[in-house]
Amino acid sequence: MTDWSGLAERGAERYRDGEARVAESRDPDARQRQLTRMGNAAYAAGLAAYAAGEPSSAQIWLGRAADRWRESWDDAPPGSWGRPIGAIKARILGADADGAVRESEWALAEGAAEAESPIGRYAAVLALLVLGRDDDARRLADGLRTAEGFPHDVGDALATIAAGDRVGYAEAIESVLRSFETRDEYLEDVPIADTVLVLQALAAVRDVAAELASPLLPF
């Protein structure tokens, strides 16, 4: 059995340690890296808190994760699209609809839809789906289905969500879940298929979510 409460507390401790370090930092690059680590720790604490049956705590920690990732953006290297992606995912999982809209509008304003990298366009697709711009999301997601270096099943899932294709989505999301079930490492060692949960939330809005069961989907 996974000690979810213990994992949540470990993430919280790492976050608090980061607070002390970032307060002492005078170097912008060191500060943005520390803020990113704090975002990771808060996200882990939030996911684990949800799994432990503590939704109020989970929502607080996921909100902190989004805040720290966004705060780190200005001094981050160009193309650090993992931060807007993380912020959008954290708001979705934290059931913060208004926050998800804010992060999505921010990602698009920063040029995610025009990004050269697939990861940047992934940020844009998530943002467009949050904003209900499904036609635009589908056009970008179609490119992700064959983009080199990007998980094609995630691209398939995004495209089928945007198209309202329940059958195609079920096949794609099952593949994404299998990829989590066969990996050895997870963010901050918290064994949760967070991408699956995010995609399921976006699919549910369009009534195409699949029936899934896995130890990696504890909430």
Backbone as a chain_set.jsonl record, in Angstrom:
{"seq": "MTDWSGLAERGAERYRDGEARVAESRDPDARQRQLTRMGNAAYAAGLAAYAAGEPSSAQIWLGRAADRWRESWDDAPPGSWGRPIGAIKARILGADADGAVRESEWALAEGAAEAESPIGRYAAVLALLVLGRDDDARRLADGLRTAEGFPHDVGDALATIAAGDRVGYAEAIESVLRSFETRDEYLEDVPIADTVLVLQALAAVRDVAAELASPLLPF", "coords": {"N": [[0.843, -1.191, 0.0], [0.514, 2.222, -0.82], [1.914, 4.924, 0.921], [0.277, 7.532, 1.013], [-0.222, 9.855, 2.525], [2.246, 10.188, 3.738], [3.819, 10.697, 1.455], [2.68, 13.099, 0.651], [3.395, 14.766, 2.779], [6.162, 14.661, 2.537], [6.523, 15.991, 0.087], [5.581, 18.498, 0.861], [7.513, 19.189, 2.759], [9.784, 19.395, 1.149], [9.027, 21.549, -0.374], [8.899, 23.594, 1.564], [11.574, 23.692, 2.306], [12.596, 24.666, -0.074], [11.469, 27.211, -0.073], [12.994, 28.564, 1.855], [15.467, 28.525, 0.614], [15.03, 29.927, -1.808], [14.471, 32.428, -0.892], [16.926, 33.302, -0.113], [18.332, 33.538, -2.438], [20.097, 35.373, -4.883], [20.702, 35.253, -7.479], [19.269, 35.273, -10.653], [18.965, 32.989, -12.348], [19.477, 30.813, -10.655], [17.404, 31.244, -8.924], [15.082, 30.867, -10.515], [15.34, 28.178, -11.093], [15.122, 27.077, -8.556], [12.518, 27.84, -7.902], [11.162, 26.308, -9.768], [11.708, 23.732, -8.814], [10.327, 23.942, -6.415], [7.738, 24.166, -7.408], [7.469, 21.59, -8.505], [7.612, 20.057, -6.138], [5.367, 20.976, -4.73], [3.347, 20.194, -6.457], [3.595, 17.415, -6.351], [2.938, 17.069, -3.645], [0.275, 17.901, -3.723], [-0.97, 16.026, -5.477], [-0.549, 13.656, -4.024], [-1.917, 14.271, -1.686], [-4.567, 14.389, -2.588], [-4.887, 11.68, -3.245], [-4.704, 10.656, -0.709], [-7.101, 11.315, 0.32], [-7.583, 13.968, 0.999], [-8.862, 16.507, -0.101], [-9.068, 19.349, 0.185], [-6.547, 20.194, 1.113], [-5.075, 19.239, -1.045], [-5.928, 20.88, -3.165], [-4.935, 23.352, -2.359], [-2.147, 22.893, -2.448], [-1.78, 22.239, -5.152], [-2.489, 24.637, -6.322], [-0.385, 26.22, -5.377], [1.705, 25.003, -6.734], [1.143, 25.7, -9.432], [1.397, 28.476, -9.205], [4.144, 28.781, -8.512], [5.469, 27.671, -10.73], [4.64, 29.418, -12.729], [5.726, 31.779, -11.743], [8.392, 31.267, -12.085], [8.839, 31.552, -14.764], [9.677, 33.974, -16.131], [12.456, 34.238, -15.867], [13.331, 31.908, -16.895], [14.984, 29.604, -19.203], [14.632, 30.106, -22.777], [11.796, 28.559, -24.307], [10.895, 26.939, -22.256], [8.571, 25.222, -21.886], [7.435, 23.358, -20.255], [6.646, 24.504, -17.896], [4.309, 26.248, -18.24], [2.656, 24.12, -19.069], [2.65, 22.493, -16.779], [1.426, 24.294, -14.997], [-1.146, 24.628, -16.11], [-2.091, 21.976, -15.956], [-2.021, 21.607, -13.18], [-3.985, 23.434, -12.316], [-6.248, 22.332, -13.535], [-6.408, 19.791, -12.286], [-6.719, 20.642, -9.707], [-9.283, 21.507, -9.729], [-9.778, 24.149, -10.352], [-11.305, 26.138, -12.176], [-11.369, 28.814, -13.106], [-8.716, 29.516, -12.687], [-7.472, 27.73, -14.442], [-8.288, 28.756, -16.879], [-7.0, 31.248, -16.798], [-4.26, 30.454, -16.781], [-4.176, 29.178, -19.224], [-4.762, 31.196, -21.08], [-2.536, 32.75, -20.636], [-0.445, 31.002, -21.484], [-0.968, 30.86, -24.234], [-0.687, 33.549, -24.901], [2.018, 33.814, -24.561], [2.965, 32.587, -26.769], [2.671, 29.845, -27.284], [1.214, 28.373, -29.224], [2.551, 28.894, -31.542], [4.975, 27.77, -31.201], [8.104, 26.192, -31.959], [8.793, 23.731, -30.956], [7.411, 20.476, -30.201], [6.57, 20.208, -27.538], [5.913, 22.766, -26.781], [3.736, 23.227, -28.445], [2.061, 21.335, -27.42], [1.461, 22.48, -24.942], [-0.08, 24.552, -25.95], [-2.266, 23.157, -27.08], [-3.457, 21.983, -24.813], [-4.205, 24.372, -23.562], [-6.004, 25.474, -25.439], [-8.032, 23.554, -25.407], [-8.944, 23.822, -22.778], [-10.036, 26.342, -23.017], [-12.124, 25.85, -24.678], [-11.791, 25.931, -27.4], [-12.039, 23.99, -29.599], [-11.753, 23.302, -32.34], [-9.431, 24.663, -33.138], [-7.682, 23.445, -31.377], [-7.741, 20.807, -32.297], [-6.517, 20.984, -34.798], [-3.856, 21.632, -34.155], [-3.244, 19.453, -32.503], [-3.362, 17.315, -34.256], [-0.943, 17.497, -35.585], [0.788, 16.803, -33.535], [0.434, 14.114, -33.335], [2.177, 12.812, -34.969], [4.581, 13.953, -34.447], [8.076, 14.119, -34.065], [9.672, 12.713, -31.296], [7.633, 13.216, -29.537], [5.115, 11.811, -27.432], [3.056, 9.76, -29.182], [0.596, 8.644, -28.541], [-0.422, 10.376, -26.655], [-0.778, 12.606, -28.267], [-2.742, 11.506, -29.941], [-4.801, 11.166, -28.071], [-5.36, 13.831, -27.344], [-6.204, 14.873, -29.827], [-8.473, 13.315, -30.352], [-10.089, 13.965, -28.21], [-10.609, 16.659, -28.825], [-12.025, 16.242, -31.169], [-14.256, 14.941, -30.286], [-14.371, 12.2, -30.361], [-15.25, 9.347, -29.132], [-14.621, 6.566, -29.265], [-12.089, 6.483, -30.488], [-10.705, 7.989, -28.604], [-10.828, 6.367, -26.309], [-9.156, 4.222, -26.991], [-6.733, 5.581, -27.3], [-6.263, 6.748, -24.744], [-6.052, 4.545, -23.116], [-3.647, 3.536, -24.014], [-1.928, 5.591, -23.213], [-2.183, 5.337, -20.441], [-1.079, 2.776, -20.109], [1.562, 3.346, -20.704], [2.334, 4.77, -18.472], [2.046, 2.804, -16.547], [4.078, 1.091, -17.119], [6.423, 2.382, -16.638], [9.352, 3.275, -14.701], [9.944, 5.482, -13.216], [8.61, 8.391, -11.638], [7.329, 11.739, -11.398], [8.828, 13.346, -8.746], [8.722, 10.943, -7.449], [6.096, 10.115, -7.002], [3.654, 7.893, -7.531], [1.514, 8.361, -9.723], [-0.658, 8.64, -12.459], [-0.702, 11.352, -13.771], [-1.046, 12.774, -16.185], [-2.969, 11.232, -17.491], [-5.156, 11.655, -15.783], [-5.579, 14.387, -16.204], [-6.208, 14.452, -18.966], [-8.507, 12.882, -18.902], [-10.18, 14.565, -17.434], [-10.504, 16.708, -19.221], [-11.709, 15.303, -21.286], [-14.07, 14.49, -20.061], [-15.614, 16.784, -19.918], [-16.506, 16.903, -22.465], [-17.978, 14.685, -22.705], [-16.709, 12.268, -23.405], [-15.068, 10.727, -21.876], [-13.218, 7.861, -20.752], [-13.754, 4.585, -19.254], [-11.68, 3.723, -16.771], [-9.321, 1.897, -14.82], [-6.843, 1.704, -12.382], [-3.999, 1.27, -10.232], [-2.536, 3.556, -10.402], [-4.294, 5.573, -10.668], [-5.533, 6.905, -8.321], [-7.508, 8.631, -7.495]], "CA": [[0.0, 0.0, 0.0], [1.275, 3.465, -0.89], [1.699, 5.864, 2.025], [-0.007, 8.8, 0.344], [-0.03, 10.96, 3.47], [3.686, 10.376, 3.87], [4.314, 11.343, 0.242], [2.223, 14.488, 0.678], [4.22, 15.501, 3.737], [7.502, 14.787, 1.972], [6.47, 17.08, -0.881], [5.452, 19.75, 1.61], [8.813, 19.49, 3.363], [10.674, 19.854, 0.083], [8.577, 22.892, -0.74], [9.314, 24.519, 2.622], [13.014, 23.843, 2.169], [12.806, 25.542, -1.223], [11.123, 28.585, 0.314], [14.144, 29.151, 2.532], [16.558, 28.703, -0.344], [14.737, 30.951, -2.811], [14.535, 33.723, -0.216], [18.332, 33.677, -0.002], [18.952, 33.582, -3.761], [20.222, 36.667, -5.572], [20.974, 34.959, -8.882], [17.988, 34.966, -11.31], [18.903, 31.624, -12.852], [19.334, 29.92, -9.505], [16.067, 31.455, -8.355], [14.055, 30.233, -11.342], [15.461, 26.735, -10.932], [14.572, 26.724, -7.242], [11.057, 27.982, -8.01], [10.679, 25.136, -10.5], [11.729, 22.609, -7.876], [9.217, 24.15, -5.48], [6.522, 23.789, -8.131], [7.428, 20.132, -8.567], [7.321, 19.529, -4.803], [3.979, 21.295, -4.403], [2.499, 19.35, -7.312], [3.626, 16.083, -5.757], [2.164, 17.118, -2.406], [-1.132, 17.988, -4.08], [-1.43, 14.742, -5.999], [-0.569, 12.678, -2.941], [-2.987, 14.647, -0.757], [-5.817, 13.905, -3.185], [-4.928, 10.225, -3.101], [-4.883, 10.379, 0.71], [-8.446, 11.72, 0.718], [-7.523, 15.303, 1.588], [-9.017, 17.384, -1.264], [-8.806, 20.768, 0.464], [-5.093, 20.352, 1.109], [-4.611, 19.005, -2.413], [-6.193, 22.06, -3.99], [-3.985, 24.398, -1.949], [-0.81, 22.573, -2.951], [-1.769, 22.338, -6.618], [-2.463, 26.063, -6.622], [0.98, 26.684, -5.157], [2.524, 24.503, -7.835], [0.918, 26.56, -10.596], [1.969, 29.806, -8.923], [5.618, 28.761, -8.547], [5.909, 27.456, -12.109], [4.444, 30.656, -13.483], [6.68, 32.754, -11.218], [9.729, 30.936, -12.587], [8.876, 31.659, -16.217], [10.357, 35.146, -16.683], [13.904, 34.037, -15.882], [13.619, 30.565, -17.398], [15.526, 29.567, -20.564], [13.597, 30.095, -23.819], [11.232, 27.256, -24.631], [10.636, 26.136, -21.052], [7.119, 25.073, -21.946], [6.939, 22.484, -19.202], [6.093, 25.294, -16.797], [2.888, 26.486, -18.519], [1.951, 22.838, -19.075], [2.433, 22.126, -15.39], [0.468, 25.204, -14.377], [-2.482, 24.283, -16.603], [-2.461, 20.683, -15.384], [-2.286, 21.777, -11.752], [-5.282, 24.095, -12.151], [-7.293, 21.376, -13.899], [-6.519, 18.779, -11.242], [-7.194, 21.312, -8.51], [-10.673, 21.934, -9.965], [-9.777, 25.61, -10.38], [-11.67, 26.448, -13.555], [-10.925, 30.171, -13.447], [-7.264, 29.478, -12.772], [-7.099, 27.032, -15.669], [-8.473, 29.716, -17.973], [-5.915, 32.232, -16.721], [-3.0, 29.856, -17.212], [-4.291, 28.871, -20.653], [-4.621, 32.452, -21.814], [-1.127, 33.129, -20.491], [0.373, 30.15, -22.356], [-1.179, 31.272, -25.621], [-0.108, 34.888, -25.063], [3.472, 33.647, -24.622], [3.316, 32.046, -28.077], [2.723, 28.38, -27.307], [0.662, 27.824, -30.465], [3.519, 29.108, -32.619], [6.254, 27.209, -30.778], [8.722, 25.227, -32.858], [8.886, 22.425, -30.311], [6.143, 19.805, -29.91], [6.139, 20.429, -26.161], [5.245, 24.062, -26.775], [2.409, 23.08, -29.065], [1.271, 20.578, -26.44], [0.933, 23.492, -24.025], [-1.145, 25.269, -26.647], [-3.452, 22.301, -27.222], [-4.119, 21.951, -23.509], [-4.827, 25.676, -23.34], [-7.153, 25.623, -26.333], [-9.106, 22.678, -24.914], [-9.504, 24.474, -21.588], [-10.808, 27.505, -23.465], [-13.235, 25.415, -25.528], [-11.496, 26.206, -28.811], [-11.729, 22.622, -29.999], [-11.296, 23.221, -33.728], [-8.026, 25.072, -33.142], [-6.933, 22.405, -30.665], [-7.633, 19.613, -33.139], [-5.542, 21.212, -35.86], [-2.525, 21.516, -33.576], [-3.056, 18.098, -31.985], [-3.104, 16.404, -35.381], [0.488, 17.519, -35.834], [1.479, 16.112, -32.449], [0.275, 12.663, -33.47], [3.326, 12.272, -35.711], [5.757, 14.774, -34.162], [9.219, 13.354, -33.563], [10.013, 12.938, -29.904], [6.453, 13.446, -28.704], [4.34, 10.567, -27.311], [1.989, 9.834, -30.173], [-0.702, 8.331, -27.96], [-0.923, 11.61, -26.049], [-1.307, 13.374, -29.394], [-4.012, 10.885, -30.343], [-5.821, 11.465, -27.059], [-5.731, 15.237, -27.477], [-6.955, 15.068, -31.07], [-9.793, 12.677, -30.27], [-10.901, 14.793, -27.305], [-11.058, 17.83, -29.583], [-12.987, 15.803, -32.194], [-15.394, 14.274, -29.675], [-14.327, 10.815, -30.849], [-15.204, 8.522, -27.92], [-13.947, 5.292, -29.524], [-10.671, 6.772, -30.694], [-10.14, 8.45, -27.341], [-10.669, 5.223, -25.399], [-7.954, 3.492, -27.402], [-5.555, 6.408, -27.05], [-6.009, 6.963, -23.318], [-5.58, 3.27, -22.568], [-2.227, 3.46, -24.347], [-1.224, 6.53, -22.332], [-2.147, 4.726, -19.114], [-0.094, 1.679, -20.129], [2.909, 3.919, -20.68], [2.618, 5.089, -17.069], [2.121, 1.571, -15.77], [5.313, 0.363, -17.446], [7.616, 3.182, -16.357], [9.968, 3.053, -13.398], [10.135, 6.738, -12.507], [7.503, 9.345, -11.65], [7.703, 13.041, -10.867], [8.966, 13.357, -7.289], [8.466, 9.578, -6.959], [4.684, 9.941, -6.651], [3.17, 7.008, -8.603], [0.188, 8.751, -10.193], [-0.696, 8.939, -13.894], [-1.345, 12.67, -13.762], [-1.47, 13.148, -17.537], [-4.236, 10.534, -17.741], [-6.203, 12.352, -15.031], [-5.852, 15.658, -16.888], [-6.918, 14.158, -20.216], [-9.842, 12.421, -18.534], [-10.975, 15.738, -17.044], [-10.862, 17.421, -20.451], [-12.639, 14.448, -22.028], [-15.351, 14.435, -19.364], [-16.372, 17.985, -20.3], [-17.068, 16.644, -23.792], [-18.692, 13.414, -22.589], [-16.011, 11.184, -24.1], [-14.136, 10.082, -20.95], [-13.235, 6.403, -20.761], [-13.76, 3.875, -17.983], [-10.327, 3.25, -16.528], [-9.002, 1.498, -13.451], [-5.419, 1.439, -12.227], [-3.446, 1.789, -8.984], [-1.967, 4.869, -10.673], [-5.407, 6.527, -10.733], [-6.116, 6.702, -6.998], [-8.588, 9.576, -7.175]], "C": [[0.886, 1.252, 0.0], [0.915, 4.371, 0.281], [1.494, 7.257, 1.437], [0.2, 9.993, 1.272], [1.448, 11.251, 3.666], [4.289, 11.062, 2.66], [3.903, 12.811, 0.192], [3.082, 15.319, 1.62], [5.638, 15.675, 3.22], [7.548, 15.913, 0.946], [6.378, 18.427, -0.201], [6.777, 20.16, 2.235], [9.794, 20.006, 2.317], [10.31, 21.269, -0.353], [9.061, 23.907, 0.294], [10.829, 24.743, 2.603], [13.351, 24.789, 1.018], [12.486, 26.992, -0.901], [12.31, 29.278, 0.974], [15.271, 29.443, 1.544], [16.279, 29.835, -1.328], [14.781, 32.338, -2.185], [15.967, 34.23, -0.122], [18.986, 33.92, -1.354], [18.956, 34.991, -4.337], [20.439, 36.475, -7.075], [19.673, 34.559, -9.581], [17.883, 33.532, -11.806], [18.742, 30.632, -11.715], [17.935, 30.034, -8.918], [15.003, 30.749, -9.188], [14.129, 28.714, -11.229], [14.892, 26.28, -9.59], [13.051, 26.823, -7.246], [10.452, 26.778, -8.746], [10.653, 23.912, -9.597], [10.607, 22.732, -6.846], [7.883, 23.788, -6.133], [6.362, 22.285, -8.203], [7.023, 19.532, -7.225], [5.863, 19.783, -4.42], [3.009, 20.43, -5.209], [2.438, 17.937, -6.749], [2.802, 16.035, -4.481], [0.672, 17.15, -2.705], [-1.696, 16.682, -4.586], [-1.563, 13.716, -4.88], [-1.674, 12.99, -1.936], [-4.345, 14.221, -1.295], [-5.953, 12.403, -2.973], [-5.148, 9.813, -1.647], [-6.264, 10.78, 1.206], [-8.486, 13.073, 1.395], [-7.66, 16.355, 0.482], [-8.726, 18.855, -0.993], [-7.316, 21.061, 0.456], [-4.54, 20.2, -0.302], [-4.787, 20.247, -3.271], [-5.243, 23.2, -3.649], [-2.61, 24.136, -2.553], [-0.732, 22.664, -4.473], [-1.787, 23.793, -7.056], [-1.077, 26.65, -6.439], [1.906, 26.223, -6.278], [2.384, 25.398, -9.061], [1.547, 27.933, -10.398], [3.485, 29.807, -9.057], [6.116, 28.543, -9.967], [5.753, 28.729, -12.933], [5.451, 31.719, -13.039], [8.079, 32.518, -11.785], [9.913, 31.281, -14.061], [9.763, 32.796, -16.73], [11.861, 34.951, -16.79], [14.3, 32.66, -16.407], [14.243, 30.629, -18.786], [14.386, 29.582, -21.585], [13.106, 28.671, -24.082], [10.964, 26.36, -23.437], [9.137, 25.89, -20.896], [6.565, 24.11, -20.9], [6.283, 23.247, -18.07], [4.639, 25.704, -17.057], [2.076, 25.197, -18.545], [1.634, 22.426, -17.641], [1.392, 22.994, -14.72], [-0.967, 24.886, -14.819], [-2.956, 22.982, -15.981], [-2.81, 20.82, -13.908], [-3.643, 22.432, -11.516], [-6.432, 23.14, -12.495], [-7.496, 20.374, -12.775], [-6.987, 19.37, -9.927], [-8.613, 21.836, -8.626], [-10.813, 23.457, -9.901], [-10.036, 26.06, -11.814], [-11.185, 27.834, -13.972], [-9.401, 30.215, -13.585], [-6.791, 28.805, -14.035], [-7.247, 27.945, -16.876], [-7.348, 30.744, -17.977], [-4.6, 31.659, -17.23], [-3.016, 29.562, -18.71], [-4.128, 30.124, -21.498], [-3.174, 32.948, -21.768], [-0.243, 32.316, -21.432], [0.241, 30.573, -23.812], [-0.579, 32.652, -25.876], [1.412, 34.829, -25.167], [3.925, 32.966, -25.916], [3.36, 30.535, -28.182], [2.252, 27.803, -28.641], [1.627, 27.957, -31.637], [4.882, 28.489, -32.3], [6.786, 26.216, -31.803], [8.711, 23.825, -32.267], [7.507, 21.799, -30.103], [5.65, 20.079, -28.501], [5.458, 21.788, -26.022], [3.851, 23.968, -27.356], [1.484, 22.23, -28.185], [0.665, 21.531, -25.419], [-0.233, 24.233, -24.664], [-2.411, 24.436, -26.773], [-4.198, 22.189, -25.904], [-4.873, 23.256, -23.261], [-6.086, 25.847, -24.186], [-8.316, 24.744, -25.893], [-9.751, 23.271, -23.667], [-10.43, 25.608, -21.991], [-11.966, 27.133, -24.389], [-13.023, 25.684, -27.004], [-11.073, 24.888, -29.472], [-11.234, 22.503, -31.434], [-9.822, 23.594, -33.837], [-7.166, 24.006, -32.47], [-6.727, 21.184, -31.546], [-6.586, 19.797, -34.218], [-4.114, 21.075, -35.319], [-2.246, 20.091, -33.103], [-2.771, 17.102, -33.095], [-1.618, 16.358, -35.711], [1.279, 16.785, -34.767], [1.411, 14.598, -32.592], [1.468, 12.025, -34.174], [4.62, 13.039, -35.431], [6.879, 13.926, -33.561], [9.501, 13.723, -32.109], [8.843, 13.21, -28.993], [5.651, 12.156, -28.615], [3.082, 10.607, -28.173], [0.626, 9.495, -29.583], [-1.289, 9.53, -27.22], [-1.49, 12.525, -27.134], [-2.635, 12.833, -29.873], [-5.122, 11.235, -29.362], [-6.292, 12.91, -27.168], [-6.606, 15.471, -28.705], [-8.354, 14.477, -30.976], [-10.685, 13.374, -29.247], [-11.477, 15.971, -28.079], [-12.119, 17.47, -30.609], [-14.242, 15.186, -31.593], [-15.511, 12.82, -30.085], [-14.143, 9.872, -29.654], [-14.412, 7.238, -28.138], [-12.444, 5.518, -29.688], [-9.994, 7.211, -29.407], [-9.89, 7.282, -26.396], [-9.394, 4.448, -25.727], [-6.697, 4.276, -27.048], [-5.249, 6.515, -25.56], [-5.575, 5.671, -22.633], [-4.091, 3.081, -22.852], [-1.408, 4.395, -23.457], [-1.107, 5.941, -20.928], [-1.126, 3.594, -19.06], [1.326, 2.221, -20.062], [3.298, 4.322, -19.261], [2.817, 3.817, -16.262], [3.42, 0.809, -16.014], [6.57, 1.192, -17.185], [8.117, 2.918, -14.936], [10.076, 4.326, -12.572], [8.915, 7.64, -12.701], [7.999, 10.656, -11.05], [7.688, 12.995, -9.346], [8.615, 12.01, -6.66], [7.042, 9.373, -6.454], [4.024, 9.149, -7.78], [1.709, 7.272, -8.996], [0.287, 9.115, -11.67], [-1.403, 10.277, -14.095], [-1.816, 13.101, -15.145], [-2.796, 12.479, -17.892], [-5.371, 11.251, -17.031], [-6.583, 13.672, -15.701], [-6.644, 15.422, -18.17], [-8.334, 13.685, -19.933], [-10.742, 13.594, -18.136], [-11.413, 16.535, -18.272], [-11.865, 16.618, -21.274], [-14.019, 14.446, -21.391], [-16.231, 15.637, -19.724], [-17.097, 17.761, -21.628], [-17.785, 15.296, -23.863], [-18.04, 12.299, -23.399], [-15.031, 10.455, -23.18], [-14.319, 8.574, -20.96], [-13.32, 5.844, -19.346], [-12.386, 3.266, -17.784], [-10.169, 2.851, -15.06], [-7.523, 1.161, -13.382], [-4.98, 1.92, -10.854], [-2.84, 3.193, -9.16], [-3.028, 5.955, -10.84], [-6.168, 6.444, -9.415], [-7.196, 7.69, -6.612], [-9.248, 10.039, -8.457]], "O": [[1.877, 1.326, 0.727], [-0.262, 4.558, 0.589], [2.426, 8.058, 1.373], [0.735, 11.021, 0.857], [1.859, 12.408, 3.751], [5.168, 11.911, 2.8], [4.672, 13.664, -0.25], [3.453, 16.447, 1.296], [6.255, 16.718, 3.438], [8.494, 16.7, 0.927], [7.015, 19.39, -0.626], [7.127, 21.34, 2.241], [10.546, 20.946, 2.574], [11.183, 22.081, -0.662], [9.578, 24.965, -0.069], [11.303, 25.851, 2.855], [14.267, 25.605, 1.117], [13.151, 27.902, -1.395], [12.596, 30.44, 0.686], [15.94, 30.473, 1.63], [17.175, 30.615, -1.65], [15.093, 33.317, -2.863], [16.202, 35.437, -0.059], [20.092, 34.458, -1.411], [17.954, 35.705, -4.285], [20.365, 37.432, -7.846], [19.026, 33.603, -9.155], [16.821, 32.919, -11.696], [17.941, 29.702, -11.815], [17.355, 29.045, -8.471], [14.115, 30.101, -8.633], [13.101, 28.037, -11.266], [14.258, 25.229, -9.499], [12.371, 25.982, -6.659], [9.376, 26.295, -8.393], [9.692, 23.143, -9.611], [10.008, 21.731, -6.455], [7.013, 23.185, -5.504], [5.271, 21.755, -7.993], [6.2, 18.618, -7.167], [5.204, 18.911, -3.855], [1.978, 19.994, -4.697], [1.368, 17.333, -6.676], [2.056, 15.083, -4.252], [-0.112, 16.499, -2.015], [-2.78, 16.269, -4.174], [-2.559, 12.998, -4.796], [-2.298, 12.077, -1.395], [-5.187, 13.741, -0.537], [-7.01, 11.918, -2.57], [-5.709, 8.751, -1.378], [-6.572, 10.605, 2.385], [-9.321, 13.31, 2.267], [-6.684, 17.029, 0.155], [-8.187, 19.542, -1.861], [-6.87, 22.048, -0.13], [-3.644, 20.94, -0.708], [-3.885, 20.62, -4.021], [-4.796, 23.93, -4.535], [-1.982, 25.041, -3.102], [0.274, 23.117, -5.018], [-1.165, 24.145, -8.058], [-0.635, 27.475, -7.237], [2.783, 26.967, -6.716], [3.38, 25.807, -9.657], [2.156, 28.484, -11.315], [4.054, 30.726, -9.647], [7.094, 29.17, -10.373], [6.623, 29.075, -13.732], [5.967, 32.471, -13.865], [8.856, 33.458, -11.945], [11.042, 31.297, -14.551], [10.526, 32.597, -17.676], [12.479, 35.459, -17.726], [15.474, 32.292, -16.366], [14.05, 31.62, -19.49], [13.287, 29.117, -21.285], [13.881, 27.715, -24.079], [10.821, 25.147, -23.591], [8.522, 26.295, -19.91], [5.354, 24.057, -20.685], [5.446, 22.695, -17.356], [3.8, 25.527, -16.173], [0.931, 25.179, -18.093], [0.503, 22.059, -17.323], [0.562, 22.496, -13.958], [-1.887, 24.878, -14.001], [-4.097, 22.889, -15.526], [-3.777, 20.223, -13.436], [-4.376, 22.028, -10.613], [-7.465, 23.14, -11.826], [-8.627, 20.13, -12.355], [-7.591, 18.67, -9.114], [-9.099, 22.529, -7.732], [-11.833, 23.981, -9.454], [-9.102, 26.329, -12.57], [-10.651, 28.004, -15.069], [-8.867, 30.867, -14.482], [-5.817, 29.245, -14.647], [-6.424, 27.91, -17.791], [-6.804, 31.073, -19.031], [-3.904, 32.299, -18.017], [-1.993, 29.684, -19.384], [-3.433, 30.11, -22.514], [-2.663, 33.497, -22.744], [0.619, 32.878, -22.108], [1.234, 30.636, -24.537], [-0.025, 32.899, -26.947], [2.027, 35.694, -25.791], [5.122, 32.786, -26.139], [4.015, 29.994, -29.072], [2.838, 26.84, -29.135], [1.528, 27.214, -32.614], [5.838, 28.672, -33.054], [6.019, 25.491, -32.437], [8.628, 22.84, -33.001], [6.537, 22.515, -29.854], [4.443, 20.175, -28.278], [4.527, 21.939, -25.231], [2.903, 24.553, -26.832], [0.265, 22.398, -28.214], [-0.509, 21.407, -25.07], [-1.242, 24.509, -24.015], [-3.513, 24.953, -26.591], [-5.425, 22.287, -25.87], [-6.02, 23.253, -22.813], [-7.113, 26.314, -23.693], [-9.472, 25.154, -25.999], [-10.972, 23.226, -23.519], [-11.481, 25.811, -21.383], [-12.709, 28.009, -24.834], [-13.978, 25.668, -27.779], [-9.916, 24.703, -29.848], [-10.37, 21.672, -31.714], [-9.056, 22.932, -34.536], [-6.065, 23.7, -32.929], [-5.649, 20.589, -31.541], [-5.842, 18.865, -34.525], [-3.262, 20.466, -35.965], [-1.14, 19.58, -33.282], [-2.019, 16.148, -32.897], [-1.091, 15.306, -36.074], [2.326, 16.207, -35.057], [2.239, 13.881, -32.03], [1.737, 10.837, -33.996], [5.635, 12.811, -36.09], [6.649, 13.119, -32.66], [9.558, 14.899, -31.751], [9.03, 13.417, -27.794], [5.51, 11.46, -29.621], [2.166, 11.39, -27.923], [-0.394, 9.993, -30.059], [-2.508, 9.689, -27.161], [-2.541, 13.14, -26.954], [-3.552, 13.596, -30.176], [-6.24, 11.559, -29.763], [-7.491, 13.182, -27.092], [-7.616, 16.171, -28.639], [-9.315, 15.071, -31.466], [-11.907, 13.376, -29.396], [-12.674, 16.251, -28.005], [-13.008, 18.271, -30.898], [-15.204, 14.929, -32.318], [-16.61, 12.268, -30.15], [-13.019, 9.628, -29.218], [-13.612, 6.857, -27.283], [-11.633, 4.813, -29.086], [-8.847, 6.848, -29.147], [-8.843, 7.22, -25.752], [-8.646, 4.067, -24.827], [-5.719, 3.711, -26.557], [-4.093, 6.385, -25.157], [-4.809, 5.708, -21.669], [-3.362, 2.532, -22.026], [-0.323, 4.033, -23.003], [-0.053, 6.034, -20.298], [-0.391, 3.465, -18.08], [2.195, 1.617, -19.432], [4.467, 4.225, -18.889], [3.677, 3.769, -15.383], [3.814, -0.026, -15.2], [7.674, 0.739, -17.486], [7.387, 2.404, -14.089], [10.276, 4.262, -11.359], [8.284, 7.656, -13.758], [8.968, 10.677, -10.29], [6.678, 12.652, -8.731], [8.254, 11.941, -5.485], [6.81, 8.546, -5.573], [3.851, 9.678, -8.877], [0.805, 6.513, -8.648], [1.211, 9.817, -12.081], [-2.552, 10.326, -14.533], [-2.87, 13.725, -15.273], [-3.652, 13.096, -18.526], [-6.44, 11.44, -17.611], [-7.759, 14.031, -15.76], [-7.632, 16.108, -18.431], [-9.264, 14.052, -20.651], [-11.928, 13.609, -18.466], [-12.557, 16.982, -18.352], [-12.767, 17.189, -21.889], [-15.028, 14.406, -22.095], [-17.452, 15.51, -19.821], [-18.152, 18.342, -21.884], [-18.151, 14.83, -24.942], [-18.731, 11.482, -24.008], [-14.238, 9.643, -23.656], [-15.426, 8.07, -21.15], [-13.004, 6.527, -18.371], [-11.975, 2.39, -18.545], [-10.818, 3.415, -14.179], [-7.007, 0.422, -14.221], [-5.538, 2.894, -10.348], [-2.656, 3.923, -8.186], [-2.707, 7.111, -11.119], [-7.306, 5.974, -9.38], [-7.75, 7.602, -5.516], [-10.183, 10.839, -8.416]]}, "num_chains": 1, "name": "protein.A"}
